[in-house]
Amino acid sequence: MTTKYAGKVNAPAFPRDLEWLNVDRPLSLEALRGKLLIFDFWTYC
């Protein structure tokens, strides 16, 4: 069974001024294409 996604929208690029943790260089969507990703979003309150 094939699922079609109506209204599919591409993810926006990451802002250039983000502070990344535990990586050698900033990430880009192009570098991550085709990879399984798990993002853990957290903040200090």
MIMAR-759989 format. One record per atom (N, C-alpha, C, O): atom name; x negated, y negated, z; residue number from 1. Coordinates in pm, 1 decimal, padded with zeros to 6 digits, m for minus. Atoms other than C-alpha are relative to their C-alpha. Layout:
residues N
+------+----------+----------+----------+-----+
: atom :        x :        y :        z : seq :
+------+----------+----------+----------+-----+
:   CA :        X :        Y :        Z : NUM :
...
+------+----------+----------+----------+-----+
END
This chain:
residues 45
+------+----------+----------+----------+-----+
: atom :        x :        y :        z : seq :
+------+----------+----------+----------+-----+
:    N : m00084.3 :  00117.7 :  00000.0 :   1 :
:   CA :  00000.0 :  00000.0 :  00000.0 :   1 :
:    C : m00089.1 : m00124.4 :  00000.0 :   1 :
:    O : m00181.2 : m00135.3 :  00081.0 :   1 :
:    N :  00075.9 :  00123.8 :  00010.1 :   2 :
:   CA : m00137.9 : m00339.6 : m00098.9 :   2 :
:    C :  00080.9 : m00113.8 :  00060.6 :   2 :
:    O :  00198.7 : m00130.9 :  00029.5 :   2 :
:    N : m00065.7 :  00114.8 : m00061.6 :   3 :
:   CA : m00055.1 : m00645.3 :  00109.6 :   3 :
:    C : m00043.6 : m00126.3 : m00071.3 :   3 :
:    O : m00162.8 : m00149.5 : m00091.0 :   3 :
:    N :  00031.5 :  00129.5 :  00060.8 :   4 :
:   CA : m00034.1 : m00982.2 : m00060.7 :   4 :
:    C :  00025.2 : m00108.1 :  00103.9 :   4 :
:    O :  00124.7 : m00104.5 :  00176.3 :   4 :
:    N : m00010.7 :  00107.6 : m00097.9 :   5 :
:   CA : m00087.7 : m01292.1 :  00147.4 :   5 :
:    C :  00049.9 : m00126.3 : m00069.3 :   5 :
:    O : m00025.7 : m00193.8 : m00139.2 :   5 :
:    N : m00058.7 :  00119.1 :  00060.2 :   6 :
:   CA :  00146.9 : m01568.2 :  00037.4 :   6 :
:    C : m00056.8 : m00124.5 :  00066.6 :   6 :
:    O : m00068.2 : m00130.1 :  00189.0 :   6 :
:    N :  00050.0 :  00125.0 : m00055.3 :   7 :
:   CA :  00005.2 : m01915.3 :  00080.5 :   7 :
:    C : m00136.6 :  00012.2 :  00063.4 :   7 :
:    O : m00167.0 : m00061.2 :  00157.4 :   7 :
:    N :  00134.0 : m00018.9 : m00056.4 :   8 :
:   CA : m00348.7 : m01794.0 :  00151.9 :   8 :
:    C : m00080.5 : m00129.4 : m00009.8 :   8 :
:    O : m00082.5 : m00194.6 : m00114.2 :   8 :
:    N :  00078.7 :  00123.6 : m00006.7 :   9 :
:   CA : m00574.9 : m02083.9 :  00259.8 :   9 :
:    C : m00142.9 :  00035.8 :  00037.3 :   9 :
:    O : m00165.1 :  00115.1 :  00128.8 :   9 :
:    N :  00140.9 : m00022.9 : m00033.2 :  10 :
:   CA : m00954.8 : m02081.9 :  00261.1 :  10 :
:    C : m00036.7 : m00073.1 :  00128.4 :  10 :
:    O :  00015.2 : m00181.2 :  00156.5 :  10 :
:    N :  00046.5 :  00062.2 : m00124.2 :  11 :
:   CA : m01127.2 : m02157.9 :  00590.5 :  11 :
:    C : m00084.9 : m00122.6 : m00033.1 :  11 :
:    O : m00159.5 : m00121.5 : m00131.0 :  11 :
:    N :  00084.7 :  00118.0 :  00022.9 :  12 :
:   CA : m01286.2 : m02503.2 :  00614.6 :  12 :
:    C : m00144.3 :  00029.4 :  00042.1 :  12 :
:    O : m00168.8 :  00116.7 :  00125.4 :  12 :
:    N :  00141.2 : m00015.8 : m00036.3 :  13 :
:   CA : m01665.1 : m02530.2 :  00635.6 :  13 :
:    C : m00021.1 : m00043.9 :  00144.3 :  13 :
:    O :  00052.3 : m00128.2 :  00195.9 :  13 :
:    N :  00034.3 :  00040.2 : m00136.2 :  14 :
:   CA : m01821.0 : m02556.6 :  00980.6 :  14 :
:    C : m00059.7 : m00140.7 : m00003.3 :  14 :
:    O : m00137.6 : m00171.6 : m00093.5 :  14 :
:    N :  00062.3 :  00133.6 : m00005.4 :  15 :
:   CA : m01908.3 : m02916.9 :  01079.0 :  15 :
:    C : m00151.7 :  00012.4 :  00017.4 :  15 :
:    O : m00199.3 :  00102.1 :  00087.1 :  15 :
:    N :  00147.1 : m00007.3 : m00003.1 :  16 :
:   CA : m02280.9 : m02985.3 :  01037.5 :  16 :
:    C : m00058.8 : m00029.6 :  00137.4 :  16 :
:    O : m00171.0 :  00012.1 :  00166.2 :  16 :
:    N :  00056.1 :  00039.5 : m00129.4 :  17 :
:   CA : m02322.6 : m03125.6 :  01389.6 :  17 :
:    C :  00037.2 :  00094.9 :  00114.5 :  17 :
:    O :  00022.1 :  00058.2 :  00231.0 :  17 :
:    N : m00032.4 : m00096.1 : m00105.5 :  18 :
:   CA : m02204.7 : m02813.3 :  01578.9 :  18 :
:    C : m00125.2 :  00048.7 :  00070.3 :  18 :
:    O : m00231.1 :  00060.6 :  00008.6 :  18 :
:    N :  00110.8 : m00058.4 : m00075.8 :  19 :
:   CA : m02429.1 : m02678.0 :  01853.3 :  19 :
:    C :  00024.8 :  00150.5 :  00006.9 :  19 :
:    O :  00124.2 :  00194.9 :  00064.4 :  19 :
:    N : m00013.8 : m00145.4 :  00004.5 :  20 :
:   CA : m02480.5 : m02304.3 :  01797.2 :  20 :
:    C : m00083.4 :  00063.9 :  00109.5 :  20 :
:    O : m00192.0 :  00015.7 :  00141.7 :  20 :
:    N :  00071.3 : m00075.6 : m00102.6 :  21 :
:   CA : m02584.8 : m02056.6 :  02066.6 :  21 :
:    C : m00040.8 :  00136.1 : m00054.5 :  21 :
:    O :  00033.8 :  00198.3 : m00130.2 :  21 :
:    N :  00049.2 : m00134.2 :  00032.1 :  22 :
:   CA : m02791.8 : m01740.7 :  02018.2 :  22 :
:    C : m00017.1 :  00026.6 : m00148.8 :  22 :
:    O : m00003.1 :  00141.1 : m00191.9 :  22 :
:    N :  00031.8 : m00017.7 :  00142.0 :  23 :
:   CA : m02870.4 : m01797.9 :  01648.3 :  23 :
:    C : m00123.5 : m00082.3 : m00033.1 :  23 :
:    O : m00151.1 : m00183.2 :  00031.8 :  23 :
:    N :  00122.5 :  00069.8 :  00040.6 :  24 :
:   CA : m03190.8 : m01906.2 :  01472.7 :  24 :
:    C :  00027.6 : m00129.1 : m00075.8 :  24 :
:    O : m00050.0 : m00224.3 : m00068.4 :  24 :
:    N : m00035.6 :  00116.6 :  00080.6 :  25 :
:   CA : m03016.2 : m02154.2 :  01243.4 :  25 :
:    C :  00151.6 : m00011.3 : m00005.2 :  25 :
:    O :  00220.8 :  00086.0 :  00024.6 :  25 :
:    N : m00145.8 :  00015.7 :  00009.6 :  26 :
:   CA : m02665.2 : m02297.5 :  01191.7 :  26 :
:    C :  00060.1 :  00100.8 : m00097.3 :  26 :
:    O : m00003.0 :  00137.3 : m00196.5 :  26 :
:    N : m00068.0 : m00095.7 :  00086.0 :  27 :
:   CA : m02416.1 : m02056.4 :  01036.7 :  27 :
:    C :  00080.6 : m00072.3 : m00106.6 :  27 :
:    O :  00121.0 : m00187.2 : m00088.8 :  27 :
:    N : m00084.3 :  00054.4 :  00106.4 :  28 :
:   CA : m02228.6 : m02114.2 :  00712.9 :  28 :
:    C :  00095.8 :  00109.6 : m00044.5 :  28 :
:    O :  00067.6 :  00228.3 : m00028.2 :  28 :
:    N : m00096.3 : m00098.5 :  00049.2 :  29 :
:   CA : m01925.2 : m01946.0 :  00563.9 :  29 :
:    C : m00059.0 :  00083.2 : m00113.3 :  29 :
:    O : m00029.4 :  00202.1 : m00125.0 :  29 :
:    N :  00062.2 : m00072.9 :  00110.0 :  30 :
:   CA : m02129.3 : m01851.6 :  00257.3 :  30 :
:    C : m00089.3 :  00113.1 :  00051.3 :  30 :
:    O : m00090.7 :  00221.9 : m00006.2 :  30 :
:    N :  00089.2 : m00101.3 : m00056.5 :  31 :
:   CA : m02382.2 : m01662.6 :  00473.0 :  31 :
:    C :  00078.1 :  00112.3 :  00067.7 :  31 :
:    O :  00027.1 :  00223.5 :  00081.3 :  31 :
:    N : m00080.1 : m00098.3 : m00072.2 :  32 :
:   CA : m02100.4 : m01480.0 :  00655.6 :  32 :
:    C :  00097.8 :  00075.3 : m00090.0 :  32 :
:    O :  00165.0 :  00167.4 : m00043.6 :  32 :
:    N : m00095.8 : m00061.7 :  00091.7 :  33 :
:   CA : m01897.7 : m01379.9 :  00347.8 :  33 :
:    C : m00019.3 :  00151.5 : m00006.2 :  33 :
:    O : m00130.9 :  00200.1 : m00025.0 :  33 :
:    N :  00003.4 : m00145.7 :  00008.6 :  34 :
:   CA : m01809.8 : m01008.5 :  00349.0 :  34 :
:    C : m00036.6 :  00069.9 :  00129.6 :  34 :
:    O : m00043.9 :  00192.8 :  00132.7 :  34 :
:    N :  00037.4 : m00058.8 : m00128.9 :  35 :
:   CA : m01907.1 : m00954.4 :  00714.3 :  35 :
:    C :  00118.2 : m00004.0 :  00095.3 :  35 :
:    O :  00202.1 : m00093.7 :  00086.8 :  35 :
:    N : m00101.2 : m00001.8 : m00104.6 :  36 :
:   CA : m01680.8 : m00860.3 :  01004.5 :  36 :
:    C : m00045.8 : m00094.1 :  00110.8 :  36 :
:    O : m00157.6 : m00081.7 :  00160.7 :  36 :
:    N :  00037.0 :  00100.4 : m00099.0 :  37 :
:   CA : m01677.7 : m01148.5 :  01252.9 :  37 :
:    C :  00093.7 :  00003.7 :  00119.3 :  37 :
:    O :  00213.8 :  00026.9 :  00105.1 :  37 :
:    N : m00078.3 :  00019.2 : m00120.9 :  38 :
:   CA : m01561.6 : m01186.9 :  01609.5 :  38 :
:    C : m00047.6 : m00131.3 :  00060.4 :  38 :
:    O : m00162.5 : m00143.2 :  00103.0 :  38 :
:    N :  00033.1 :  00129.4 : m00059.0 :  39 :
:   CA : m01553.4 : m01545.7 :  01732.2 :  39 :
:    C :  00059.1 : m00005.3 :  00139.2 :  39 :
:    O :  00175.7 :  00028.4 :  00159.9 :  39 :
:    N : m00044.4 :  00016.0 : m00137.8 :  40 :
:   CA : m01530.4 : m01609.2 :  02103.7 :  40 :
:    C : m00002.5 : m00149.6 :  00029.5 :  40 :
:    O : m00108.9 : m00207.2 :  00051.8 :  40 :
:    N : m00009.7 :  00143.3 : m00025.7 :  41 :
:   CA : m01406.0 : m01964.4 :  02158.9 :  41 :
:    C :  00023.3 : m00021.7 :  00149.0 :  41 :
:    O :  00112.7 :  00039.0 :  00208.0 :  41 :
:    N : m00016.8 :  00031.0 : m00142.2 :  42 :
:   CA : m01444.9 : m02102.3 :  02509.5 :  42 :
:    C : m00037.6 : m00145.3 :  00022.0 :  42 :
:    O : m00107.0 : m00206.3 : m00059.4 :  42 :
:    N :  00030.6 :  00138.7 : m00035.5 :  43 :
:   CA : m01466.9 : m02439.5 :  02676.5 :  43 :
:    C : m00012.1 : m00011.6 :  00150.5 :  43 :
:    O :  00034.1 :  00074.3 :  00225.5 :  43 :
:    N :  00005.4 :  00030.3 : m00142.5 :  44 :
:   CA : m01546.5 : m02587.7 :  03011.2 :  44 :
:    C :  00113.7 : m00096.2 :  00030.7 :  44 :
:    O :  00131.9 : m00196.0 : m00039.0 :  44 :
:    N : m00112.2 :  00087.9 : m00038.7 :  45 :
:   CA : m01246.4 : m02742.7 :  03182.1 :  45 :
:    C : m00031.8 : m00074.3 :  00127.5 :  45 :
:    O :  00050.2 : m00152.6 :  00175.3 :  45 :
+------+----------+----------+----------+-----+
END
